[in-house]
Each structure stands twice: as C-alpha cells, then as structure tokens.
Amino acid sequence: MTKRKWLLILLIILLIMMVGCAVTRDNSTPAVLDDKQEQVGLYVGEAIDAEKVYPAEENNNQSIGDQAENNQSADETEGAEHDSDAVLPLDANNSVDKVRLLVTRNFGSQSILQETVGIEKNWTIMDLLKSEMTVETRYGGAFIDSINGLKGSSGGLSGEMQDWFYYVNGICPDVGGLDYIINPGEVIWWDYHVWKAGPANAAVVGCYPEPFLHGYEGKIKSTTIMCPTDDLEAGYRLEQALKAKGVSGVKVMQIDEGLLANRQGPTIMLGEWEDLCRSSFLQDFNQAYKRNGTGIHFNEMKLELIDIKGQVSRSIDGSAGVIVATGSGLGDPCPLWLVSGTDLQGFQGALDLLLNNPGKIAGRYNAAITAGEVISLPCY
C-alpha cells in the first residue's frame, strides 16, 4: 500500500472520531440554575427556607431578651414550668453536636434569627453562618460583607460606618470567621451595628451562662467571684446558680486588686457600688466609661446610661442595678463582669434577676435594671 493511501485512511478515521465527539457534546445536558439560586447569588449553594431565615416582622422588632420574657408570660398563663433563660443555652442532651446561632441588629435590639443548629466536625464560624444564611464576603472570604442582603456600609461623608461583628460565648474574638473552629455547645452571635461602639465591646452578657460554661476556643478557665468581705453570701448564691447550669471550677473570694488587674479566668464582681468603688481598679474602670463598652457610669449615687457615642443618654437617681461585661481586648478569655447597684436595693435587684430570671438579659450587650424595667445597653 502506497504512502498516499495510508494518509487517506488516517484522514477518514480522524473525521469519523470528530463527528462522534460532536454528537456526544451536543446531546449532553447543560447545568441549569433555578430562579431561587440565581436570586441568592449562589452564596449558599442550597435552597433557602424563607420562613426560617426571615422571621415574621413582629419578631424582628423584638430583642431576644424581650422574646424570652414574652415566652415566659405565655407559659405562666398556661401554668407550665418555664426556664426563662432557655432561649440561649442548649439542652444538655443536645449539646454534643449543636451550637446556638443568633443574628441581630443594633446591639441586640432587633432579632433576625435565633435557633439551635447542628454542626459538623472542624466547622468554622463561616461554615456555620453560610449553612443558615445568605452570605457575601470580601478579602478572599475572610470578611463578612453582607448577611441576608444587609450589607456593611462606610456611611459616606455624612453617614455612620456599619458592619457585622461576632461573638463566641459572649467574647468578641481576635480572629476572623474562617479561623475560629466551633466547639459543641457554644453560642455564636452576629450583630450588625455602627462602628462607634463596636471595638469597645470586647465582652457582652447576653449569652449567659457563657462564657463561664464553655469558655473560649475550647478552653474552659475557672470562674472567680469577688465580693466585699461582708457580702460573701451573695457570691455563694451565684456560685450555686452557676454550678446548677453545669459550670465547674467556681471560686468565691474577697476582692483582690492584683487578680482584678491580672485575671486568670472569667471574673464576676458582686456588691453595691459604694463598697466596690473602694477598689482603685474599679475606680479606673468607672472613669473609662466612654471606652470600656459597658454603657454605664456611676456618678456618686446616680447611674448614668451611656449611648453609642459615649454620651449620657439617661440618668437614674433612684435605685438601679447593672449587669455588664468588659474585656482587656479582643479575644480576652478572662472577661470582667460587674453585678452591682447604686444601693442595696439596686444591687439585689440585679443579682436576683441573674439568679432567677437570666432570660431577661438574653441577647442584650449589657443591661441596667430599675423599677422592674430591664434596659438594654448601650443606649441606641
């Protein structure tokens, strides 16, 4: 067979193969995006349950603490037993592979989502959020740009810069959402608010009994309760309440200036402000009210409530109590909590609420209590 005939045969074989490939390609089914996937921009990659992600409007306008209080009233009407702080902590039988996810606006004043969510091994904060919400990110996926269409804003020339901030067990982390590995039983809280008060809120109280129960980054440190010498009984009452919720390693002691300044674990200060203010550490803490993020300032026998700009929004002359938290910086595993009052009545009101009805502080950054009213802080 001549060389020309061999070339002709090879050419015919190649033509047959090309026709076969073309038919296969034309008969294949292209990927099709449904309308719902196009609408959410494929950020999650799965169908979104609109009723689950976008609760009814009346619920969106309530804080989590208000919802807990309303739920309690309903249960009391029906004669059912109700643990009012069950809004946040997980059931002990379900804590093995679940966490609590909260999404709010304006320092917890508006609830968007609150539910118990199953997690997978080695999930990050970002994995959890994307499993439940529609998320856009920036900077290679490390920074949240929007959740359910609520987008961070620079505010322009005359507006206010707003962004998403997150907390783990009431502690504002020092790492991004891609770097924090979730531990079972934790409370993850995202809140959308202005920047003015954001960096100062290193710790919040609305995840109680966290951080005393699960700590931070999977490390649980012993809790210290400090009281004036003549009021250690209040500390023992709180110790028993914490242990009843599963917190271990609680110690009650007199006020120690050295341990206040160099805390080895979460620390709770209990007592009337008149007694606590003898501590030089707490005096400095009180004077730093524009920076410590608690939203309170004791001015002699008055309690001043501070807004997000660091200004006095309201002044209470009578009895008032506070439950507030602060930290030495982001990712501080040893936050300082203060449960105090302008007088004995104010202090006892705050302590009784924490012991017997902590659901009323659920989802609040900090809280003041006066005449039966629970006020969310900072004032907004």
MARTOR-883207 format. One record per residue (C-alpha): residue in one letter; x, y, z. Coordinates in steps of 0.25 Angstrom, whole numbers, padded with zeros to 4 digits, always signed. Layout:
N
aXYZ...
//
This chain:
380
m+0000+0000+0000t+0005+0013-0004k+0008+0025+0006r-0003+0033+0000k-0013+0022+0002w-0009+0021+0017l-0010+0036+0019l-0024+0036+0013i-0029+0024+0022l-0023+0032+0034l-0031+0045+0030i-0044+0037+0029i-0042+0031+0043l-0040+0045+0049l-0052+0050+0042i-0061+0039+0048m-0055+0042+0062m-0058+0057+0061v-0073+0054+0057g-0075+0045+0069c-0069+0055+0079a-0078+0066+0073v-0091+0057+0075t-0087+0054+0089r-0085+0069+0093d-0098+0073+0086n-0106+0063+0093s-0101+0066+0107t-0110+0074+0117p-0104+0087+0122a-0105+0091+0136v-0117+0100+0139l-0119+0109+0151d-0133+0111+0156d-0139+0124+0159k-0136+0123+0174q-0122+0120+0173e-0120+0132+0163q-0127+0141+0173v-0118+0138+0185g-0106+0138+0176l-0101+0124+0180y-0095+0129+0193v-0100+0117+0200g-0102+0107+0189e-0115+0101+0194a-0129+0105+0195i-0133+0116+0206d-0144+0114+0215a-0150+0128+0215e-0159+0126+0227k-0147+0121+0235v-0137+0132+0231y-0147+0143+0230p-0155+0142+0243a-0169+0150+0244e-0168+0165+0245e-0173+0166+0259n-0162+0156+0264n-0151+0164+0256n-0155+0177+0264q-0152+0170+0278s-0139+0167+0285i-0136+0153+0289g-0138+0157+0303d-0152+0162+0301q-0156+0150+0293a-0151+0141+0305e-0159+0150+0315n-0172+0149+0306n-0170+0134+0305q-0169+0133+0320s-0182+0141+0321a-0189+0131+0312d-0184+0119+0319e-0188+0125+0332t-0202+0127+0327e-0203+0113+0323g-0198+0108+0336a-0186+0102+0330e-0172+0101+0337h-0162+0110+0329d-0147+0113+0330s-0147+0127+0324d-0132+0126+0321a-0135+0114+0312v-0135+0124+0300l-0120+0123+0299p-0113+0111+0306l-0114+0097+0299d-0121+0085+0305a-0111+0077+0311n-0116+0065+0303n-0114+0072+0290s-0100+0079+0293v-0092+0068+0286d-0092+0073+0272k-0100+0086+0273v-0098+0101+0275r-0107+0113+0277l-0107+0123+0266l-0112+0137+0268v-0113+0148+0257t-0117+0162+0262r-0117+0177+0259n-0113+0189+0267f-0106+0183+0279g-0117+0172+0280s-0129+0181+0280q-0135+0174+0267s-0135+0159+0266i-0133+0153+0252l-0130+0139+0255q-0129+0130+0268e-0128+0115+0267t-0120+0103+0271v-0112+0098+0259g-0105+0085+0256i-0090+0086+0253e-0080+0077+0246k-0066+0073+0251n-0056+0085+0249w-0066+0095+0244t-0062+0109+0245i-0071+0121+0249m-0072+0124+0234d-0077+0110+0231l-0088+0111+0241l-0093+0124+0236k-0093+0120+0222s-0101+0108+0225e-0112+0116+0231m-0112+0130+0224t-0109+0136+0211v-0095+0142+0212e-0085+0151+0203t-0071+0152+0207r-0059+0161+0204y-0044+0159+0205g-0043+0145+0200g-0055+0141+0208a-0049+0145+0222f-0058+0157+0224i-0073+0158+0224d-0079+0168+0214s-0094+0164+0216i-0103+0155+0223n-0117+0153+0216g-0114+0165+0208l-0111+0174+0220k-0098+0180+0215g-0087+0187+0222s-0086+0202+0219s-0075+0212+0220g-0086+0223+0222g-0080+0233+0212l-0077+0247+0216s-0089+0249+0226g-0093+0235+0230e-0089+0225+0240m-0080+0213+0237q-0087+0200+0240d-0082+0186+0239w-0085+0171+0245f-0078+0168+0258y-0078+0154+0264y-0077+0148+0278v-0074+0134+0283n-0079+0131+0297g-0080+0146+0299i-0066+0149+0295c-0062+0157+0283p-0051+0148+0276d-0038+0153+0272v-0038+0144+0259g-0047+0144+0246g-0059+0135+0244l-0050+0126+0235d-0040+0123+0246y-0049+0120+0258i-0053+0105+0259i-0066+0103+0266n-0067+0095+0279p-0080+0087+0282g-0090+0095+0292e-0084+0109+0288v-0093+0121+0286i-0089+0129+0273w-0095+0143+0272w-0094+0152+0260d-0099+0166+0261y-0100+0178+0251h-0097+0192+0257v-0089+0204+0255w-0074+0205+0258k-0074+0215+0268a-0077+0206+0280g-0072+0193+0273p-0058+0192+0276a-0060+0195+0291n-0070+0183+0293a-0060+0172+0296a-0070+0165+0304v-0085+0164+0306v-0095+0158+0316g-0105+0153+0306c-0100+0139+0305y-0101+0135+0320p-0097+0125+0325e-0086+0127+0315p-0074+0129+0316f-0074+0122+0329l-0079+0109+0323h-0071+0107+0310g-0060+0117+0311y-0053+0122+0298e-0046+0114+0287g-0050+0101+0295k-0042+0105+0307i-0050+0106+0320k-0044+0114+0331s-0048+0114+0345t-0058+0125+0349t-0055+0135+0361i-0066+0142+0368m-0061+0154+0376c-0069+0161+0387p-0067+0171+0399t-0063+0164+0411d-0076+0165+0418d-0085+0160+0406l-0078+0147+0402e-0092+0141+0403a-0096+0147+0390g-0084+0140+0384y-0088+0127+0389r-0102+0128+0384l-0097+0132+0370e-0087+0120+0371q-0098+0110+0373a-0106+0116+0361l-0094+0114+0352k-0092+0100+0357a-0107+0097+0354k-0104+0101+0340g-0092+0092+0338v-0081+0102+0341s-0070+0095+0349g-0057+0101+0356v-0064+0113+0362k-0057+0120+0374v-0063+0131+0383m-0053+0141+0390q-0051+0155+0395i-0047+0166+0385d-0033+0165+0381e-0027+0176+0373g-0015+0168+0368l-0025+0157+0362l-0034+0168+0356a-0023+0174+0348n-0017+0160+0344r-0029+0151+0343q-0027+0137+0341g-0041+0133+0337p-0055+0140+0335t-0057+0149+0348i-0070+0154+0354m-0071+0166+0363l-0083+0166+0373g-0087+0177+0382e-0092+0191+0384w-0085+0201+0376e-0082+0209+0389d-0074+0197+0394l-0067+0193+0381c-0063+0207+0377r-0052+0206+0388s-0044+0197+0378s-0035+0206+0371f-0036+0197+0359l-0051+0199+0359q-0050+0214+0360d-0041+0214+0348f-0051+0205+0341n-0063+0214+0344q-0055+0226+0339a-0053+0219+0326y-0068+0218+0323k-0066+0224+0309r-0056+0213+0305n-0060+0201+0313g-0072+0197+0305t-0081+0195+0317g-0091+0206+0315i-0091+0211+0329h-0085+0221+0338f-0087+0222+0353n-0087+0237+0357e-0087+0238+0372m-0101+0231+0375k-0106+0233+0361l-0105+0223+0350e-0103+0229+0336l-0106+0221+0324i-0097+0223+0312d-0101+0224+0297i-0093+0218+0286k-0086+0232+0284g-0081+0231+0299q-0090+0242+0303v-0100+0241+0315s-0114+0237+0310r-0121+0236+0323s-0118+0238+0338i-0125+0230+0349d-0125+0236+0362g-0132+0225+0370s-0129+0210+0372a-0123+0204+0360g-0115+0191+0357v-0106+0187+0346i-0101+0174+0339v-0090+0178+0330a-0077+0172+0324t-0064+0177+0318g-0050+0171+0314s-0036+0175+0313g-0037+0174+0297l-0042+0165+0286g-0041+0150+0289d-0040+0152+0304p-0043+0139+0311c-0044+0145+0324p-0055+0156+0323l-0059+0164+0335w-0074+0164+0339l-0080+0174+0349v-0093+0172+0356s-0095+0184+0365g-0105+0195+0368t-0106+0209+0373d-0111+0204+0386l-0114+0191+0393q-0128+0190+0386g-0122+0192+0373f-0111+0182+0375q-0121+0172+0380g-0130+0174+0368a-0119+0172+0358l-0114+0159+0366d-0128+0153+0367l-0130+0155+0352l-0117+0148+0349l-0120+0137+0358n-0135+0135+0356n-0139+0141+0342p-0126+0142+0334g-0134+0141+0321k-0137+0156+0322i-0123+0159+0319a-0122+0149+0307g-0118+0155+0294r-0114+0169+0301y-0100+0174+0301n-0101+0180+0315a-0113+0183+0324a-0118+0193+0335i-0130+0189+0344t-0138+0200+0350a-0153+0199+0356g-0155+0185+0349e-0150+0190+0336v-0138+0184+0328i-0131+0194+0319s-0122+0189+0308l-0108+0196+0307p-0102+0203+0301c-0114+0213+0299y-0117+0213+0284
//
